[in-house]
Amino acid sequence: MDALVGFIVTANHLVANATVVKALLQDGRELDAVVLVRSERDDVALLRVEPDNLRALTLENAGVPEVGEPVIAIGNPQDWGQSVTLGIVSALHRSCPGIASRDLIQSDVRVSQGSSGGALVNLKGKLIGVVVARRSGFAFAVPADAVGRLFVAAQ
């Protein structure tokens, strides 16, 4: 993400019928956000807010994660507030009903309803994906390269 420009990435299904939404930040701020670009195939969207003291994650450029690699999911399950869970990448190149992409990262991180749009990061703190679904105890995330494509499309 790009904190200096005010870019935020989330799951497209959360903003699918909107052009302007509210972005609730971890520190409690609620910012107006404009939907810039969306990918229905990958179920991710790029939003823009007024940049004001934001912090960004770095996209992992080293390619796909490895099966067995530890990962952390950051989300806001059921609007209880920020939550962090730990697990491993359990499979790559997965599909999930309702999402056209067949290149999802499957992990065993515990996520609840409301965690869609949250970050999936490696232990170096770099974004490897965006959580878009949960099924049968697994979280499914769109890989970071799909997020990178949103930035290119926004140029």
KAVEN-V504089 format. One record per residue. N is the residue number from 1. RES is the residue in one small letter. PSI is psi in whole degrees, -180 to 180 (999 if undefined). OMEGA is omega in whole degrees, 0 to 359 (999 if undefined). Layout:
# KAVEN-V504089
N_RES_PSI_OMEGA, N_RES_PSI_OMEGA
This chain:
# KAVEN-V504089
1_m_165_181, 2_d_99_184, 3_a_-31_182, 4_l_-27_180, 5_v_-20_180, 6_g_26_179, 7_f_138_174, 8_i_138_178, 9_v_140_178, 10_t_180_176, 11_a_134_181, 12_n_-37_183, 13_h_-18_178, 14_l_-24_184, 15_v_17_191, 16_a_-37_184, 17_n_20_185, 18_a_156_171, 19_t_-26_176, 20_v_132_181, 21_v_173_173, 22_k_132_175, 23_a_118_179, 24_l_118_182, 25_l_161_182, 26_q_-31_182, 27_d_7_176, 28_g_-10_179, 29_r_145_176, 30_e_114_185, 31_l_144_172, 32_d_134_180, 33_a_141_177, 34_v_135_177, 35_v_115_183, 36_l_-52_185, 37_v_145_176, 38_r_152_175, 39_s_107_178, 40_e_-36_180, 41_r_-46_183, 42_d_-7_181, 43_d_43_174, 44_v_153_179, 45_a_149_178, 46_l_124_180, 47_l_162_175, 48_r_132_175, 49_v_166_173, 50_e_121_182, 51_p_118_180, 52_d_95_178, 53_n_49_178, 54_l_155_175, 55_r_140_186, 56_a_153_169, 57_l_150_175, 58_t_138_175, 59_l_137_176, 60_e_116_182, 61_n_-3_186, 62_a_8_180, 63_g_-159_184, 64_v_152_175, 65_p_167_178, 66_e_146_174, 67_v_132_183, 68_g_-10_180, 69_e_134_177, 70_p_141_179, 71_v_159_179, 72_i_134_175, 73_a_133_178, 74_i_126_182, 75_g_-170_180, 76_n_70_185, 77_p_129_176, 78_q_30_179, 79_d_31_177, 80_w_-12_185, 81_g_174_185, 82_q_139_181, 83_s_144_178, 84_v_129_177, 85_t_154_184, 86_l_142_176, 87_g_-157_178, 88_i_158_170, 89_v_121_182, 90_s_-20_177, 91_a_158_178, 92_l_162_176, 93_h_46_179, 94_r_163_172, 95_s_165_180, 96_c_136_180, 97_p_134_178, 98_g_-6_179, 99_i_124_185, 100_a_-31_182, 101_s_139_176, 102_r_25_184, 103_d_34_183, 104_l_152_174, 105_i_124_177, 106_q_131_178, 107_s_162_180, 108_d_16_176, 109_v_141_181, 110_r_118_175, 111_v_148_179, 112_s_173_175, 113_q_135_182, 114_g_-5_180, 115_s_-9_177, 116_s_142_181, 117_g_-7_180, 118_g_164_183, 119_a_143_168, 120_l_115_186, 121_v_155_175, 122_n_179_183, 123_l_-7_173, 124_k_-2_180, 125_g_16_180, 126_k_143_181, 127_l_124_175, 128_i_-12_179, 129_g_173_177, 130_v_124_181, 131_v_127_181, 132_v_-13_181, 133_a_162_172, 134_r_137_180, 135_r_133_173, 136_s_42_178, 137_g_2_180, 138_f_148_173, 139_a_140_179, 140_f_131_183, 141_a_143_173, 142_v_132_182, 143_p_160_184, 144_a_-29_180, 145_d_-30_175, 146_a_-35_175, 147_v_-43_178, 148_g_-38_178, 149_r_-32_176, 150_l_-41_180, 151_f_-40_179, 152_v_-43_181, 153_a_-28_181, 154_a_-14_183, 155_q_999_999
